[in-house]
């Protein structure tokens, strides 16, 4: 899915940020954003999403 907001980073770009960690992703996912729908994830869903996003980090 592509965001309707052209400045929104993809999951792959988010994963590529050198300092990005699972904890940082969980904070991002649990922080309300002005122009995003209100999505409620369980703790397990948030952990799973963070783990998935980190799998997109390219090895160098």
BAKE-987293 format. One line per field, with one value per atom (N, C-alpha, C): residue number from 1; atom name; x, y, z; residue in three letters. Coordinates in pm, 1 decimal, m for minus. Example, Ala and Ser with C-alpha at 12.3 -4.5 7.8 and 13.67 -1.06 7.14 Angstrom:
i <- (1,1,1,2,2,2) $
at <- (N,CA,C,N,CA,C) $
c1 <- (1319.0,1230.0,1320.0,1285.0,1367.0,1290.0) $
c2 <- (m569.0,m450.0,m330.0,m225.0,m106.0,3.0) $
c3 <- (780.0,780.0,780.0,708.0,714.0,787.0) $
aa <- (ala,ala,ala,ser,ser,ser) $
END
This chain:
i <- (1,1,1,2,2,2,3,3,3,4,4,4,5,5,5,6,6,6,7,7,7,8,8,8,9,9,9,10,10,10,11,11,11,12,12,12,13,13,13,14,14,14,15,15,15,16,16,16,17,17,17,18,18,18,19,19,19,20,20,20,21,21,21,22,22,22,23,23,23,24,24,24,25,25,25,26,26,26,27,27,27,28,28,28,29,29,29,30,30,30,31,31,31,32,32,32,33,33,33,34,34,34,35,35,35,36,36,36,37,37,37,38,38,38,39,39,39,40,40,40,41,41,41,42,42,42,43,43,43,44,44,44,45,45,45,46,46,46,47,47,47,48,48,48,49,49,49,50,50,50,51,51,51,52,52,52,53,53,53,54,54,54,55,55,55,56,56,56,57,57,57,58,58,58,59,59,59,60,60,60) $
at <- (N,CA,C,N,CA,C,N,CA,C,N,CA,C,N,CA,C,N,CA,C,N,CA,C,N,CA,C,N,CA,C,N,CA,C,N,CA,C,N,CA,C,N,CA,C,N,CA,C,N,CA,C,N,CA,C,N,CA,C,N,CA,C,N,CA,C,N,CA,C,N,CA,C,N,CA,C,N,CA,C,N,CA,C,N,CA,C,N,CA,C,N,CA,C,N,CA,C,N,CA,C,N,CA,C,N,CA,C,N,CA,C,N,CA,C,N,CA,C,N,CA,C,N,CA,C,N,CA,C,N,CA,C,N,CA,C,N,CA,C,N,CA,C,N,CA,C,N,CA,C,N,CA,C,N,CA,C,N,CA,C,N,CA,C,N,CA,C,N,CA,C,N,CA,C,N,CA,C,N,CA,C,N,CA,C,N,CA,C,N,CA,C,N,CA,C,N,CA,C,N,CA,C,N,CA,C,N,CA,C) $
c1 <- (83.8,0.0,88.9,47.1,121.6,45.4,116.9,55.2,6.8,m105.5,m149.4,m63.9,24.4,113.0,251.3,291.3,416.8,541.9,534.6,651.6,661.3,560.2,561.7,667.4,755.3,858.7,799.3,856.5,815.4,870.7,819.4,874.9,1022.9,1059.0,1199.1,1288.2,1242.0,1320.8,1329.5,1221.0,1222.4,1324.1,1324.3,1418.3,1562.8,1584.3,1720.8,1783.1,1705.5,1761.8,1858.5,1986.5,2087.5,2053.2,1988.6,1959.5,1824.8,1755.7,1622.4,1629.9,1548.3,1542.7,1396.9,1376.0,1239.7,1167.0,1235.8,1173.3,1130.8,1216.2,1182.9,1061.0,1055.3,940.5,813.5,821.7,702.6,653.0,744.9,705.7,637.9,695.6,636.5,495.0,477.9,346.9,242.9,287.7,194.4,172.7,241.4,228.2,126.8,25.2,m73.1,m6.5,m50.9,m3.3,m123.9,m105.3,m214.6,m294.8,m229.3,m299.8,m308.8,m310.5,m324.2,m451.3,m510.7,m628.5,m588.4,m682.9,m657.7,m662.9,m547.0,m537.0,m489.7,m562.2,m524.7,m466.8,m342.9,m275.3,m254.7,m263.8,m230.2,m78.3,m31.3,113.5,181.8,119.0,177.7,180.1,74.2,70.9,177.9,197.6,301.7,439.4,465.1,593.8,613.4,507.2,515.2,543.2,475.4,496.1,638.9,688.6,826.1,925.6,902.9,992.8,989.5,870.9,860.2,935.6,913.0,978.8,1129.7,1181.7,1327.2,1380.6,1295.6,1342.1,1369.5,1319.9,1338.7,1470.8,1543.4,1673.8,1771.0,1831.5,1926.3,2060.5,2116.9,2251.4,2353.0,2452.9,2559.5,2688.4) $
c2 <- (m116.8,0.0,123.9,224.8,350.1,456.2,531.7,637.5,750.9,811.3,929.0,1052.1,1037.7,1147.7,1122.2,1199.3,1172.4,1180.3,1250.5,1262.1,1149.0,1063.3,953.7,850.8,813.1,714.7,574.5,497.4,357.5,278.8,158.6,73.1,46.3,25.9,m1.8,117.2,240.0,358.8,374.8,342.7,349.3,250.8,129.3,26.6,65.6,143.4,179.5,289.0,353.1,455.7,385.8,426.9,353.5,332.6,428.3,417.2,350.8,302.5,246.4,112.6,101.0,m21.0,m64.7,m183.7,m231.9,m140.9,m96.1,m6.1,124.5,180.8,306.0,286.7,175.3,148.8,133.5,64.2,48.8,185.2,274.1,409.4,482.2,472.7,537.7,485.3,355.1,295.0,331.0,357.6,388.4,537.6,621.4,765.9,816.6,890.4,943.7,1040.5,1034.5,1124.7,1201.4,1327.6,1416.5,1367.5,1324.8,1292.5,1141.9,1065.0,920.8,874.2,767.9,714.0,658.9,657.1,604.8,452.2,390.7,245.1,195.5,103.6,47.1,m91.9,m109.2,m238.4,m295.0,m425.9,m489.3,m483.1,m511.7,m514.0,m614.9,m731.1,m834.3,m788.0,m724.0,m673.9,m567.8,m482.7,m379.7,m443.6,m544.2,m615.5,m685.4,m748.4,m818.3,m720.7,m606.2,m506.3,m452.7,m425.2,m375.6,m480.2,m605.5,m712.4,m722.3,m713.5,m719.5,m604.1,m482.4,m365.6,m381.9,m433.1,m451.4,m557.6,m649.9,m748.5,m682.8,m562.9,m491.9,m416.4,m417.2,m349.6,m426.2,m356.5,m422.9,m439.0,m556.5,m582.3,m508.7,m456.0,m384.0,m458.4) $
c3 <- (0.0,0.0,0.0,m73.3,m80.9,m2.7,75.2,154.6,65.0,98.5,24.0,55.2,153.0,192.3,133.4,31.7,m38.7,49.3,161.2,248.6,350.6,356.4,453.2,412.4,504.3,469.1,454.8,366.6,353.3,471.5,491.0,596.8,569.8,443.2,407.9,444.7,417.0,453.1,604.1,672.5,818.4,874.1,821.6,867.5,838.8,732.0,691.2,777.4,861.0,948.7,1044.1,1044.5,1122.6,1269.7,1332.3,1475.5,1503.8,1400.7,1420.0,1493.5,1597.2,1677.5,1688.9,1738.7,1761.3,1859.6,1961.9,2059.7,1993.4,1910.5,1841.7,1751.6,1681.7,1593.3,1675.5,1787.7,1872.3,1921.1,1956.2,1998.9,1883.0,1764.6,1646.4,1623.5,1630.6,1603.9,1709.4,1831.0,1939.7,1961.3,1882.0,1894.8,1792.5,1837.2,1741.0,1643.2,1518.6,1415.0,1361.8,1339.2,1301.3,1181.2,1077.1,953.5,928.1,1034.3,1019.6,1088.2,1036.2,1105.3,1241.7,1332.6,1466.6,1460.5,1466.6,1460.5,1596.4,1652.9,1781.7,1759.0,1800.4,1790.1,1929.8,1940.5,2067.9,2085.5,2204.1,2228.6,2137.5,2119.4,2032.7,1886.7,1841.1,1703.6,1680.8,1780.1,1769.7,1763.4,1847.5,1844.1,1710.0,1659.7,1531.0,1417.3,1417.4,1312.1,1317.0,1436.5,1450.7,1400.2,1434.5,1389.3,1236.9,1178.1,1032.5,967.4,1016.4,957.1,962.1,1072.6,1083.1,987.3,942.2,843.1,708.9,689.4,562.6,556.4,668.4,671.7,583.8,490.1,399.5,468.7,452.7,506.1,421.6,484.6,411.5,420.5) $
aa <- (unk,unk,unk,unk,unk,unk,unk,unk,unk,unk,unk,unk,unk,unk,unk,unk,unk,unk,unk,unk,unk,unk,unk,unk,unk,unk,unk,unk,unk,unk,unk,unk,unk,unk,unk,unk,unk,unk,unk,unk,unk,unk,unk,unk,unk,unk,unk,unk,unk,unk,unk,unk,unk,unk,unk,unk,unk,unk,unk,unk,unk,unk,unk,unk,unk,unk,unk,unk,unk,unk,unk,unk,unk,unk,unk,unk,unk,unk,unk,unk,unk,unk,unk,unk,unk,unk,unk,unk,unk,unk,unk,unk,unk,unk,unk,unk,unk,unk,unk,unk,unk,unk,unk,unk,unk,unk,unk,unk,unk,unk,unk,unk,unk,unk,unk,unk,unk,unk,unk,unk,unk,unk,unk,unk,unk,unk,unk,unk,unk,unk,unk,unk,unk,unk,unk,unk,unk,unk,unk,unk,unk,unk,unk,unk,unk,unk,unk,unk,unk,unk,unk,unk,unk,unk,unk,unk,unk,unk,unk,unk,unk,unk,unk,unk,unk,unk,unk,unk,unk,unk,unk,unk,unk,unk,unk,unk,unk,unk,unk,unk) $
END
